[in-house]
Amino acid sequence: MERHTGRRTAIAAEVRAELARQRKTKKSLAEATGISPYTLTRRLAGEKPFLAEELQDIVVFLELPMQDFLDRVEAHA
């Protein structure tokens, strides 16, 4: 169970970090992906895991290849 929690936290941290690097807002991410602001806030806090479809939409929004994103997550998990 801890491994999943750590990965969930690492994914959330990487999404937050990339938003900051690109100076994009949570609001713009929510609008672009169709994730409700409430749900996005919980996912970014690591309270709930992102769904695979949501991650795909997020990397498209951030213009990142999925593998690059996952490599960053693994480097910090």
C-alpha positions as CSV (number, residue, x, y, z in Angstrom):
1,M,0.0,0.0,0.0
2,E,2.8,2.5,0.8
3,R,4.3,2.0,-2.7
4,H,1.1,3.1,-4.3
5,T,0.8,6.1,-1.9
6,G,4.4,7.1,-2.7
7,R,3.8,6.8,-6.5
8,R,0.5,8.8,-6.2
9,T,2.4,11.5,-4.3
10,A,5.2,11.5,-6.8
11,I,2.8,11.8,-9.7
12,A,1.0,14.7,-8.0
13,A,4.2,16.4,-7.2
14,E,5.5,16.1,-10.8
15,V,2.2,17.5,-12.2
16,R,2.5,20.5,-9.8
17,A,6.2,21.0,-10.6
18,E,5.6,21.0,-14.4
19,L,2.7,23.4,-14.0
20,A,5.0,25.7,-12.2
21,R,7.8,25.3,-14.7
22,Q,5.5,26.2,-17.5
23,R,3.7,28.9,-15.5
24,K,0.3,27.3,-16.1
25,T,-2.5,27.4,-13.7
26,K,-4.5,24.6,-12.1
27,K,-7.6,26.4,-13.5
28,S,-6.3,26.1,-17.0
29,L,-5.4,22.5,-16.5
30,A,-8.9,21.8,-15.2
31,E,-10.5,23.5,-18.1
32,A,-8.3,21.8,-20.7
33,T,-8.7,18.3,-19.3
34,G,-12.3,18.5,-18.1
35,I,-11.3,17.5,-14.6
36,S,-13.4,19.4,-12.0
37,P,-11.5,21.9,-9.9
38,Y,-12.5,20.0,-6.8
39,T,-11.3,16.6,-8.1
40,L,-8.1,18.2,-9.5
41,T,-7.3,19.8,-6.2
42,R,-7.6,16.4,-4.4
43,R,-5.5,14.7,-7.1
44,L,-2.8,17.3,-6.9
45,A,-2.7,17.0,-3.1
46,G,-2.1,13.3,-3.5
47,E,-5.3,12.5,-1.7
48,K,-6.7,10.5,-4.7
49,P,-4.9,8.9,-7.6
50,F,-5.1,10.3,-11.1
51,L,-6.9,8.0,-13.6
52,A,-4.9,6.9,-16.6
53,E,-7.1,8.9,-18.9
54,E,-6.6,12.0,-16.8
55,L,-2.8,11.6,-17.0
56,Q,-2.9,11.2,-20.7
57,D,-4.9,14.5,-21.0
58,I,-2.5,16.2,-18.6
59,V,0.6,15.3,-20.5
60,V,-1.0,16.4,-23.7
61,F,-1.9,19.7,-22.0
62,L,1.7,20.0,-20.8
63,E,3.1,19.0,-24.2
64,L,5.2,16.2,-22.7
65,P,5.7,12.7,-23.9
66,M,4.1,10.3,-21.4
67,Q,7.4,8.3,-21.1
68,D,9.3,11.5,-20.2
69,F,6.7,12.3,-17.5
70,L,6.8,8.8,-16.1
71,D,10.6,8.8,-16.0
72,R,10.5,12.0,-14.0
73,V,8.0,10.5,-11.6
74,E,10.2,7.3,-11.1
75,A,13.3,9.5,-10.5
76,H,11.6,11.1,-7.6
77,A,9.5,8.2,-6.2
